[in-house]
Amino acid sequence: MGADLFEASHAARHVFEVADDVLGYSLSALCFEGPEDRLRETAYTQPAIMATSLACLAAAIESGRITQRPSAMAGHSLGEYSALVAAGALSLEDGFTLIRERARLMQEAANASKGGMAAILGMPEADVLALCEEADVDVCNLNQETQTVIGGEADKVAKAVALAKEKGVRAIELNVGGAFHSRLMRPAIPGLVAAVAKADITDPTVAVMANATARPMIQAGDVREELMAQVAQPVRWHASVTLMAQGGAATFIEFGPGKVLTGMAKRIVPGATLVNVSTMTDARGA
């Protein structure tokens, strides 16, 4: 993951070199060589995705593929940190310092609980909220109007899945390391509050949509408030993308491994121009 960017782009290589230096281990080697089972651990997955996403952006700017400042930015879950670095609210160094702490704290919270997550497909949001109340679980990702991820204690998530299926709704338990963005992540908040308090955060140069509120973060105080709460709050993704579209955004560019967000944007904003940058070839626009 990201090896082609590292080899072909000086700007992308710099991102990985900063990550290696700040994290205190060779994230680049882990991304390029594995082992995959270690890379799947939350403590390593989050910095790896952030580094690769920012390397994609750096390579695209260096190659001339990206020449204009966007009207707004957003990042899904840990991607919010990448967006805040891209918007200038966090330096690369502070971004990796914070994501290292976030990943560590979330891993600890996950290890201390038996949490799980599930995707509920085809059910309106109001009905999902009622389902969560009945099963005593939480809404974690509001990805689309009829695609919601729920999370909580594993047995309660299984109950929610069974209830959804009884109603004729498609529900899929996810292979994840914990119930992220649920109440089970609350133990991570005090550590995040302390880490965010030490970080040098400035006003973003571009509005960044906040996961927890689906409102634009314009000032440094907005960013601090969001980062201290985001980990145990649902990601309001479809509302964030919709708000950007209502503000005039007609082109959406996803930077980083995979094309999940590109697929979501296609369904949330029909007719939008969509671009995905996940490789050096994409970054060059070839």
C-alpha positions as CSV (number, residue, x, y, z in Angstrom):
1,M,0.0,0.0,0.0
2,G,1.6,3.2,-1.2
3,A,4.9,1.8,-2.5
4,D,4.4,3.2,-6.0
5,L,3.8,6.6,-4.6
6,F,6.9,6.4,-2.4
7,E,9.1,5.4,-5.3
8,A,7.8,7.9,-7.9
9,S,7.0,11.1,-5.9
10,H,9.3,13.1,-3.7
11,A,6.3,14.7,-2.0
12,A,4.7,11.4,-1.3
13,R,8.0,10.0,0.0
14,H,8.2,13.0,2.4
15,V,4.9,12.1,3.9
16,F,6.0,8.5,4.7
17,E,9.4,9.8,6.0
18,V,7.6,12.1,8.4
19,A,5.3,9.3,9.5
20,D,8.3,7.0,10.2
21,D,10.0,9.7,12.2
22,V,7.0,10.8,14.3
23,L,5.7,7.3,15.0
24,G,9.0,5.8,16.0
25,Y,8.8,2.8,13.7
26,S,8.9,2.2,10.0
27,L,5.3,2.6,9.0
28,S,6.5,2.7,5.4
29,A,8.0,-0.8,5.6
30,L,4.8,-2.0,7.2
31,C,2.7,-0.5,4.4
32,F,4.9,-1.8,1.7
33,E,5.9,-5.2,3.1
34,G,3.4,-6.2,5.8
35,P,2.8,-8.5,7.5
36,E,-0.9,-8.0,6.7
37,D,-2.2,-9.2,10.1
38,R,-0.2,-6.5,11.9
39,L,-1.4,-3.9,9.4
40,R,-5.0,-4.8,10.2
41,E,-4.5,-3.9,13.8
42,T,-6.2,-0.6,14.6
43,A,-3.0,0.8,16.1
44,Y,-1.3,0.4,12.7
45,T,-4.2,0.6,10.3
46,Q,-5.1,4.2,11.2
47,P,-1.6,5.7,10.7
48,A,-1.1,3.6,7.5
49,I,-4.3,4.8,5.9
50,M,-3.6,8.4,6.9
51,A,-0.1,8.3,5.4
52,T,-1.2,6.7,2.2
53,S,-4.1,9.2,1.8
54,L,-1.9,12.2,2.3
55,A,0.8,10.7,0.0
56,C,-1.9,10.4,-2.7
57,L,-2.7,14.0,-2.3
58,A,0.9,15.1,-2.2
59,A,1.7,13.2,-5.3
60,A,-1.3,14.6,-7.2
61,I,-0.3,18.2,-6.3
62,E,3.3,17.5,-7.2
63,S,2.3,16.0,-10.6
64,G,0.1,18.9,-11.5
65,R,-3.1,16.8,-11.4
66,I,-4.5,19.0,-8.6
67,T,-4.0,22.7,-9.1
68,Q,-7.0,24.3,-7.4
69,R,-7.9,24.7,-3.8
70,P,-11.2,22.8,-3.0
71,S,-14.3,24.6,-1.7
72,A,-14.6,22.2,1.2
73,M,-13.1,19.0,2.6
74,A,-14.3,16.0,4.6
75,G,-12.8,12.8,5.9
76,H,-14.6,9.7,7.1
77,S,-13.7,8.7,10.6
78,L,-9.8,8.7,10.8
79,G,-9.9,10.4,7.3
80,E,-11.0,13.5,9.2
81,Y,-7.4,13.8,10.4
82,S,-6.1,13.6,6.9
83,A,-8.5,16.3,5.8
84,L,-7.4,18.6,8.6
85,V,-3.8,18.2,7.7
86,A,-4.7,18.9,4.0
87,A,-6.6,22.0,5.1
88,G,-3.6,23.3,7.1
89,A,-5.3,23.0,10.6
90,L,-2.7,20.4,11.6
91,S,0.9,20.0,10.5
92,L,2.0,16.6,9.2
93,E,3.9,16.1,12.5
94,D,0.9,16.9,14.7
95,G,-1.4,14.9,12.5
96,F,0.6,11.8,12.9
97,T,1.2,12.4,16.6
98,L,-2.6,12.7,17.1
99,I,-3.5,9.7,14.9
100,R,-1.0,7.6,16.8
101,E,-2.6,8.4,20.1
102,R,-6.1,8.0,18.7
103,A,-5.3,4.6,17.3
104,R,-3.6,3.5,20.5
105,L,-6.5,4.7,22.7
106,M,-9.1,3.1,20.4
107,Q,-7.2,-0.2,20.4
108,E,-7.2,-0.2,24.2
109,A,-10.9,0.6,24.3
110,A,-11.6,-2.2,21.8
111,N,-9.5,-4.7,23.7
112,A,-11.3,-3.8,26.9
113,S,-14.7,-4.5,25.4
114,K,-16.3,-7.2,23.3
115,G,-17.6,-4.9,20.6
116,G,-18.9,-5.5,17.1
117,M,-20.4,-3.6,14.2
118,A,-23.0,-4.4,11.5
119,A,-24.3,-2.7,8.4
120,I,-28.0,-2.2,8.1
121,L,-29.0,-1.8,4.4
122,G,-32.2,-0.5,3.0
123,M,-33.8,0.7,6.3
124,P,-34.6,4.4,6.8
125,E,-32.6,6.2,9.4
126,A,-35.5,6.7,11.8
127,D,-36.2,2.9,11.7
128,V,-32.6,2.2,12.4
129,L,-32.6,4.5,15.4
130,A,-35.6,2.5,16.8
131,L,-33.9,-0.7,16.1
132,C,-30.8,0.5,18.0
133,E,-32.9,1.5,20.9
134,E,-34.6,-1.9,21.0
135,A,-31.3,-3.8,20.9
136,D,-29.4,-1.3,23.1
137,V,-26.7,-0.5,20.5
138,D,-25.5,2.7,18.8
139,V,-25.6,4.3,15.4
140,C,-21.9,4.6,14.3
141,N,-21.8,5.6,10.6
142,L,-24.7,7.3,8.8
143,N,-23.2,6.6,5.4
144,Q,-26.2,7.0,3.2
145,E,-29.9,7.6,3.9
146,T,-30.5,3.8,3.8
147,Q,-27.0,2.5,4.7
148,T,-26.2,2.7,8.4
149,V,-23.5,1.0,10.5
150,I,-24.4,0.2,14.1
151,G,-22.1,-0.9,16.9
152,G,-22.0,-2.0,20.5
153,E,-21.5,-5.1,22.6
154,A,-21.2,-8.1,20.2
155,D,-24.2,-10.0,21.5
156,K,-26.4,-6.9,21.3
157,V,-25.2,-6.3,17.7
158,A,-26.1,-9.9,16.9
159,K,-29.6,-9.2,18.4
160,A,-30.0,-6.1,16.3
161,V,-29.0,-8.0,13.1
162,A,-31.6,-10.7,13.9
163,L,-34.3,-8.1,14.5
164,A,-33.5,-6.4,11.2
165,K,-33.7,-9.7,9.3
166,E,-37.0,-10.4,11.0
167,K,-38.2,-7.2,9.4
168,G,-37.0,-8.3,6.0
169,V,-34.0,-5.9,6.1
170,R,-30.5,-6.9,4.9
171,A,-28.1,-6.8,7.8
172,I,-24.4,-7.8,7.8
173,E,-22.1,-8.2,10.8
174,L,-18.7,-6.7,10.0
175,N,-15.3,-8.1,10.6
176,V,-13.9,-5.3,12.7
177,G,-11.7,-4.9,15.7
178,G,-14.2,-3.0,17.9
179,A,-17.3,-1.0,18.0
180,F,-15.9,2.3,16.7
181,H,-17.8,5.5,17.1
182,S,-20.0,3.9,19.7
183,R,-20.3,4.3,23.5
184,L,-17.7,1.6,23.9
185,M,-15.1,4.1,22.6
186,R,-15.8,6.6,25.5
187,P,-12.8,5.4,27.5
188,A,-10.6,6.8,24.7
189,I,-11.9,10.3,25.2
190,P,-9.9,11.5,28.2
191,G,-6.6,10.6,26.5
192,L,-7.7,12.3,23.3
193,V,-8.7,15.4,25.2
194,A,-5.2,15.5,26.7
195,A,-3.5,14.9,23.3
196,V,-5.6,17.5,21.5
197,A,-4.8,20.1,24.2
198,K,-1.1,19.7,23.4
199,A,-1.5,19.9,19.6
200,D,-0.8,23.1,17.6
201,I,-4.1,23.6,15.8
202,T,-4.9,26.6,13.6
203,D,-7.9,27.7,11.6
204,P,-8.4,25.5,8.5
205,T,-7.7,27.3,5.2
206,V,-10.7,25.4,3.8
207,A,-13.9,24.5,5.6
208,V,-13.8,20.8,6.8
209,M,-17.1,19.1,7.5
210,A,-17.2,17.7,11.0
211,N,-18.1,14.0,11.3
212,A,-20.0,14.5,14.6
213,T,-22.1,17.4,13.5
214,A,-22.0,17.5,9.7
215,R,-21.2,21.2,10.0
216,P,-18.2,23.1,8.7
217,M,-15.2,23.5,10.9
218,I,-13.9,27.0,10.2
219,Q,-12.0,27.9,13.4
220,A,-9.3,26.1,15.4
221,G,-11.8,25.9,18.3
222,D,-14.2,23.9,16.1
223,V,-11.4,21.5,15.3
224,R,-10.5,20.9,18.9
225,E,-14.1,20.3,19.9
226,E,-14.6,17.9,17.1
227,L,-11.4,15.8,17.7
228,M,-12.2,15.5,21.4
229,A,-15.7,14.1,20.7
230,Q,-15.6,12.4,17.3
231,V,-14.3,9.0,18.4
232,A,-17.5,8.1,20.3
233,Q,-20.0,9.9,18.0
234,P,-21.6,8.7,14.8
235,V,-20.0,9.7,11.5
236,R,-22.7,11.8,9.7
237,W,-21.3,11.1,6.3
238,H,-24.3,11.5,3.9
239,A,-25.2,14.8,5.6
240,S,-21.7,16.1,5.2
241,V,-21.5,15.2,1.5
242,T,-25.0,16.6,1.0
243,L,-24.0,19.9,2.7
244,M,-21.0,20.2,0.4
245,A,-23.2,19.6,-2.7
246,Q,-25.7,22.2,-1.5
247,G,-22.8,24.6,-1.2
248,G,-22.0,24.2,-4.9
249,A,-19.6,21.3,-4.9
250,A,-20.1,19.3,-8.1
251,T,-16.8,17.4,-8.2
252,F,-15.7,15.0,-5.4
253,I,-12.1,13.7,-5.3
254,E,-11.2,10.8,-2.9
255,F,-7.6,10.4,-1.9
256,G,-6.4,7.2,-0.4
257,P,-6.7,3.4,-0.6
258,G,-9.9,2.0,-1.9
259,K,-13.0,3.6,-3.6
260,V,-15.7,3.2,-0.9
261,L,-16.2,6.9,-0.5
262,T,-16.4,7.5,-4.2
263,G,-19.2,4.9,-4.4
264,M,-21.0,6.6,-1.6
265,A,-20.7,10.0,-3.2
266,K,-22.1,8.6,-6.5
267,R,-25.3,7.6,-4.7
268,I,-25.5,10.6,-2.4
269,V,-25.0,13.2,-5.2
270,P,-26.2,11.7,-8.5
271,G,-24.6,13.3,-11.5
272,A,-21.5,14.6,-9.6
273,T,-18.1,14.3,-11.2
274,L,-16.1,11.7,-9.2
275,V,-12.4,11.2,-9.2
276,N,-10.4,8.6,-7.2
277,V,-6.7,8.9,-6.5
278,S,-5.3,5.8,-4.9
279,T,-2.2,5.1,-7.0
280,M,0.6,7.0,-8.6
281,T,-1.1,6.4,-12.0
282,D,-4.2,8.2,-10.6
283,A,-2.1,11.0,-9.2
284,R,-0.7,11.7,-12.6
285,G,-4.1,11.5,-14.2
286,A,-2.9,8.9,-16.7
